[in-house]
Amino acid sequence: MTPADDAYVSAQFAVLEDLCAAQGRDPGAVRLTMLSGLLPLPGYLRSDGAEMVPRDLFALTEEAGGPERLEEWFTGQWPDRETGRREWEAYLSGQYVCLHSVRPATIRRKEELTAAIGTAPAEPDAGSDAWSARLHALVDELDALEPAFTGYDRLRFGGPTSRDVCVDAVRARYPRRAPLPVGGR
């Protein structure tokens, strides 16, 4: 991780020790819960060794009724259990750093948005004002769900991120159109 990566991660995530202290939790017990496959692993290790986790790390556990219930609750958020299982494994890996809040609803919405953005250029009205407005609404929604990512993310995931492909590149290729003046052409 570079100093820029460390700064980004420090701004977007919490140090596990600090989060545990703020919520009255034992960091050792939380680490054991992670290693038991009941909570996600840290998403980043800063250059100083600090374990960086989402600020809302414990929110889903509380919503599910405890760490022992989290897997069933989480996987049950998908109509297809196999998809739920795959998403659970991705969640536990700690590498689900592509969302400000990693929740089943935001995971599903990100998938819907990236799919819609990816197929938009093939729509029959591609290039029209209405199409451009729809495309930019999708891009703006995805932009609100995703953080900026780090250079480190591009290395560990082997290439461009969903933000690079579905937000930045789309905005560059299809610039937002200025609205027509009222009564103008």
N, C-alpha and C positions, 0 to 999 in steps of 0.2 A: 504494500500500500504506500502510495506517495503522500507527502504532506497535504496535498489537495484532497486526496481520497479520505484521509483521516479527518480533515476539517468538515467535509461533506457528511461523513458518517456521524460525526459528533453532533452536527446540527439536526440530522434526521432521526437518530436513534438514541437510545438510553444505554448507559453503562449498566450491565446486569447488577452489579453490587449496589449502585445508587438506586436503581428501581426497587430492588428488594428492600433496601433500607427505608425508602419512602413508603412502602406498602407493608412494612412489618413482617417481611418474609426472610427466611434463612437462605442465603445464596447457595450454601452447600446442598440443602434439601432441594432447592430449585434445580440445581445442576443434576442431581440424581433423578429427578422427575424427567428432565430432558433426556438423560441417558437411558431411561426406562421406556422412552417412546411415548411419553404422555404430554410433552410440551416440545415446541420447536427448538432446535439448537440455535445458538447465536448466529445472526446473519453475517456478521463481520467480526474479525479480530483486528482491532486497531494496531498500529505499529508498536504501541507501548504494551500490547498484550491485553488491553481491556476488551471484554466480551460485550459486543454491541447487540442489543435486542430491540424489537419494536416497543414503543412507549406503551402500547396497549397489550403487551404480552399476556397478561392475565385475564383480559376481558372475556375471551371466548370460554375459558375454563369456568369462570364465574357464571356465564350465561348457560353453559351446559350442565351446571350443577356439580362441578368438581373435575379434577384431571382424569379420574377413572371413567367418567361419562363422556369426556370430550370427543373421543374417536367416533363413538356411535352417533353422537349428536352431529358432528362435523360431516361424516360421510352420508348421513341421512338428509343433508341439505341438497343433495342431487337426486333426481328421479332415477338415474342409473347408478346403482351401487358401485359398479366397476370404476366409473368416472370419479365418484366420491372417494374411492379407495386410492386412486392415482393422485388425486388432489391432496389427500391426507398425507401421503408419502412425501409429496413435494413440500407441503406445509412443515412437516417434521424436519426436513433437511435444513431448514433455516435459510434456504436460498430463495425464499419467496420475498425478495426485497423490492419487487416491482410495484408494490401498492403502498400508499400511505397507511392504509388499514387493511390487514389481511383477514378478511372474513369471507365466508362462502359466497355471500351476495356480491361482494366486490370482485372476487375471483371470477364468478360467472359473468358479471357485467363486462369485465375486461375482455374475456374471451369473445363475448358477443360483439363488442366494439371493434376489436382487432379484426375479426372476421368480416364485419360490415365494411370497415375501411378498406380492407384488402380486396374486396369484390366490387367496390364502388366504381372503379374505372371501367368496368365491363357493363355497367347499367345502361339501358337504352338511351337515357337522356343525359349521359355523361357529358360534361362541359357546359351544360345549361346553367342559368342562374339558380334555378330551383335545386338542381343537383349539387351545385357548389355550396349552397346554404345548408343542405342536408349533410354533406361531407364535413363541413366545418363544425357543425353542431356535434357530430360524432367525435371528431378530433378534439374539440374543446372539452367534451365530457371525459375522454380518455386522459387528456392532459391534467384534468383535476384529480383523477384517481392515482396517477403515477408520479413518483418523485423523479428527479433529474438523472439518477444513476451516477456511477463513478467510472473512471477509466478502468479501474480494477474489475468492475462488473463486465465490461466488454471483453476483458481477457479471460475471466473465469467462465463466462458463458460462451466463449468462442465466436464473438462477432457482435454485430449491432444489436442493441436492445429494442424492445417493442416501441419505446419512445423514439429512438432513432428512425425506425422504419415507419411507424404509424402516426407520429406527430410531426417531428422535425422534417422528415423527407416529404411528407404529404403537404405540409404548409409551404415548403420550398417549391414543390412541383406544381401545386395548385393554389396560388396565392388567393387570399380572401378578396372578394370583389367588393369594391366600394358601392354602397347603395346608390341607386339613381335618385336624383333630387325629385321631390314631390312635383308632379306635373311635367317633369322633364323626360327626355328620351335617352 
